[in-house]
Amino acid sequence: MKLYDCHIAPNPRRARMFLAEKGIELETIEIDILAGENLKVDFLAINSSGLLPVLELDDGTRIDETMAICHYFEELQPDPPLLGRDPREKAIIISRQRKMEFDGMISSSEVFRNQHENFTQRSIPGGGEDVIPAIPALVTRGQQTLDRFFQRLELYLSETPYTAGDQFSMVDITAICAIDFAGWSDILIPETNTHTKAWYEKISARPSVDA
Ligand SMILES: N[C@@H](CCC(=O)N[C@@H](CS)C(=O)NCC(=O)O)C(=O)O
């Protein structure tokens, strides 16, 4: 098995953190997104969406989408459980995971890509070599959605020690990757969000954050 990876990119980081928490080591193949290696014909033959990460099984099957990869490994190796231990936890994790992904990861991407000089012609991740111009107004909209993301996170963490209850889960992984991605655009955890700041310190101490 091997993982097509990009060490600087937030979604591959989510997959690597998940694997590190499970203690699973995989061969990785680095694809340079900044140089546009993911948009070239060789990588498009591996994943036609041009996105990372991609898991390649020994039989040649390729699985894209971070959550699909995580579900695959959760089934193979349930311990430690990162996607819920019972029906109630599993449902909460799916619900919160989606919010952290849409309001956190995707908004951070929207803010970053629509103002960064490297992405003026690549404002949507992946695809091929088509030109997709940046839309500056999307920076403001992404910032507004990130405000909502930080409010929601603070609410979750005012109720439970982790983002989806009393146990570390995939939701914590997605949330910290989204926060660090927002930081690329100098958007930080609001000073008044004390629960989130304490949680951030706690999660940052886990070895998997550097995976
Ligand atoms: N929903 C996808 C998102 C994947 C994604 O957007 N990956 C980014 C890296 S974080 C990418 O491949 N970007 C390619 C590009 O910028 O052209 C997942 O979770 O795997």
The ligand as a MOL file (V3000), in Angstrom:
LIG
                    3D

  0  0  0     0  0            999 V3000
M  V30 BEGIN CTAB
M  V30 COUNTS 20 19 0 0 0
M  V30 BEGIN ATOM
M  V30 1 N -12.3010 16.5370 -0.1020 0
M  V30 2 C -10.9510 16.2240 -0.5240 0
M  V30 3 C -10.1720 17.5060 -0.7030 0
M  V30 4 C -8.7990 17.2280 -1.2600 0
M  V30 5 C -8.0310 18.5200 -1.5620 0
M  V30 6 O -8.6000 19.5970 -1.7540 0
M  V30 7 N -6.7150 18.3640 -1.5740 0
M  V30 8 C -5.8550 19.4820 -1.8910 0
M  V30 9 C -4.6760 19.5060 -0.9710 0
M  V30 10 S -5.1420 20.0000 0.6490 0
M  V30 11 C -5.3410 19.3150 -3.3060 0
M  V30 12 O -5.1370 18.2110 -3.7430 0
M  V30 13 N -5.1130 20.4200 -4.0240 0
M  V30 14 C -4.6680 20.3690 -5.3600 0
M  V30 15 C -4.5070 21.7300 -5.9700 0
M  V30 16 O -4.3690 22.6870 -5.2460 0
M  V30 17 O -4.4970 21.7810 -7.2020 0
M  V30 18 C -10.2900 15.3100 0.5040 0
M  V30 19 O -10.6610 15.3910 1.6820 0
M  V30 20 O -9.4490 14.4930 0.1520 0
M  V30 END ATOM
M  V30 BEGIN BOND
M  V30 1 1 1 2
M  V30 2 1 2 3
M  V30 3 1 2 18
M  V30 4 1 3 4
M  V30 5 1 4 5
M  V30 6 2 5 6
M  V30 7 1 5 7
M  V30 8 1 7 8
M  V30 9 1 8 9
M  V30 10 1 8 11
M  V30 11 1 9 10
M  V30 12 2 11 12
M  V30 13 1 11 13
M  V30 14 1 13 14
M  V30 15 1 14 15
M  V30 16 2 15 16
M  V30 17 1 15 17
M  V30 18 2 18 19
M  V30 19 1 18 20
M  V30 END BOND
M  V30 END CTAB
M  END
